[in-house]
């Protein structure tokens, strides 16, 4: 009788110690798991750096006046032997179109400046091409129609721009390049850039 009583007591204790999970608890646990999965997915997406298989245009910029920042218009006509339509720097000279790499702009951001495409008065902001390595005379194409010839690497600043006074430095004179328009056409954000002939 004593053994039977002890056995019943142990069974009762075992029942009390067994964890009790309600249907609501299971749903909550499943919900937490789903939320965690979504958060993990979002974090993974944030960590993925954008990659481009080919050099591209990321901004098309113009201004009605010189010595000011240019605004991104998304797309624009480039006129043969002139430059971007409506831009103050277009004309019959050797610096018809100016180009600057996004990678160069990033250097200025690291100095603490809040700057972006067009802030250095470049016409075309590029990504994925080492502009300053292109010798003068190099031919490049943008999109389906536009053909440019590199005419100058960097420039001398005769007057200090607003960016220079903010940072004590400006990247455009060292890493910007200039080109003449051999063939006009339409240029837009996302257009592929190709180096078709390097002189030298």
HELIX and SHEET records of a PDB file:
HELIX    1   1 UNK A    2  UNK A   17  1                                  16    
HELIX    2   2 UNK A   23  UNK A   47  1                                  25    
HELIX    3   3 UNK A  102  UNK A  109  1                                   8    
HELIX    4   4 UNK A  131  UNK A  133  5                                   3    
HELIX    5   5 UNK A  162  UNK A  167  1                                   6    
HELIX    6   6 UNK A  172  UNK A  175  1                                   4    
SHEET    1   A 8 UNK A  71  UNK A  72  0                                        
SHEET    2   A 8 UNK A  56  UNK A  62 -1                                        
SHEET    3   A 8 UNK A 124  UNK A 127 -1                                        
SHEET    4   A 8 UNK A  97  UNK A 101  1                                        
SHEET    5   A 8 UNK A 177  UNK A 183 -1                                        
SHEET    6   A 8 UNK A 146  UNK A 153 -1                                        
SHEET    7   A 8 UNK A 139  UNK A 142 -1                                        
SHEET    8   A 8 UNK A 193  UNK A 197 -1                                        
SHEET    1   B 3 UNK A  83  UNK A  84  0                                        
SHEET    2   B 3 UNK A  75  UNK A  79 -1                                        
SHEET    3   B 3 UNK A 185  UNK A 188 -1                                        
END                                                                             
